Amino acid sequence: MSRFLTALNTPHQRAVARRAIDKAPEGYVCEVREAKRSDPQNSAMWSLLGQIAKQRPTHNGARMTPELWKAVFLQALGSEMVMMPTLDGDGFFPLGHRSSALTKGEMADLITLILAWTAREGLTIRHFDEFSPAAQEPGGVNSPSRVAA
């Protein structure tokens, strides 16, 4: 089975994709979708989650890790999740939507949601991993309103 993936950012890339479609055998399928989240977006998310976990180590009485904060924000974004009990029964962990499956737009929405929540809660967010969405990601998020020097 052959698999062909290409970004559609330039006229040349679009022409290559059209040629691949024209050459594809009968019965093949073509999928056009938004690209998955980028590595800079992923780095920004984990930096934000780490900063949140340090400033808010608990949430409604539960001890929080960056992974648990991610689950909270993914749920707030609308992702379906199931909370499963741990093997020893002393807590729960989330199963469900993974951030690696998010598109660039969905990841931008998640980062925007996280930044809005941190601003509303008065958390101090330092610049994260030299991530400049306006410069690197079309349709990226804006800079946080509360950035520490």
N, C-alpha and C positions, 0 to 999 in steps of 0.2 A: 504494500500500500504506500502511495506517495503522499506527502504532505507539503504544501506550499504556503508559507506565511510571508507577508510583506506589509510594511507600513504604506500608507497612501498619502505621503507628504509632498511628493513632487510629481510633475507631469511624467517624468521617466518611470517612477515607481508605479504609477497608475497604468502606463502603457505595458509594463512588464506583467502586471496583474491581468490586463485584458488578453495579452498573448497566452498566458497560462490557462485562462478560461477557454480561449479558442482551441487550444491544443488538448484540453481535457477529454478523456474518453466519455462516451455516452454513459449516463448513470452516475457520474461523479457529482459531488455537491460543492457549492461555493458558499462560504459564510463571510459576511461583512459585518464587523462589530467594532465597538470602541476598544481601544487598546487597554490592557490591564494596567493597574497602578504602577507608577514608576519607582525605581529604587530611591531617588531623592524624596518622593512622597512617603515611602515606607520609613526612611530614616527620620524624617520630620515627625511622623506619627509616634515612633518609639521614643524619640527625644521628649516630645510633649508628654507622653504617658509616664515616662520616668520622672519628669519634673512634677507631675500631678501626684504620683505615688509618694514622693518625698514630702510634699506639702500637705497632702491629705492621706495619711497612712491608713485611715479607717473611713468607712462610708456606712452610715446607719448601723454602726456597731460592728461591722465586718472588717477584718484585716484585709487591706487591699494591696495587690501587686500591680505592676503595669499591665500584665495579662488580664487581670480581672477588670481594671479600668477600661481596657480595650473592649471587653465584653459589654460593659455598661454603655459605652458610647455607641457600639454597633447596634445594641438593642434600641437605644434612643434614635438611631438613624432609621430603624424599621426592620432590622434583620431579625429573623426568627431564631430563637435559641431554646435550648433545653438545659436546665441545671441538673447535673447528675451528682449523687452523693459519692464522696471519696471511698476508697476501699475500707479504711478504718472507721468510717462514719462520723468523722469529726468536722466535716465541712462539705462544701459543694464546689463543683467546677463547671464551667460553661461548655456546652457542645453546640455547635451551630455554624453560622456564617463565618467564614474566614476572611480576613482582610486581604489575603493574597488573591482572592477571587474578585475583588472590587475593580471596577474600571477606573480610569484616571478621573473621570467626573465624579464618580461615587466617593473616591478617596478624597478628592477636593472637598466634597460635601462633608465628609467625616472630619477632616481637619478643621474646616470652618465651624462645625458644631463644637468640637473640642475647644477651639479658641474662644468662641462665644461664651461657652460655659465657664472657662477659666477667667475671662474678663468679668462676667456676672458675679462670680464667686470671689473676686478680688485676689486671685492667685497671681504671682509674679512669674512670667514666662520669659526666659532668656532666649535670645536668638538660637534657633535649633539647626545645627549641622550645616550652616551656610546655605540653608534652603531659601531660595528666593523664587517663589512661584511665579511672580510676574515676569521674571527674567527667564525662567527655565521651562515653565509649563503653561501652554495656552489654556486659558480657563482656570488657572490656579487660584488659590485663596489669597486674600489680602494679608498684609502683615498684622500681627496681633496689636491690639490697641494699648496693651500694657507690656512694653518691652523694657526689661531692666538694662541699665548701661553696662 
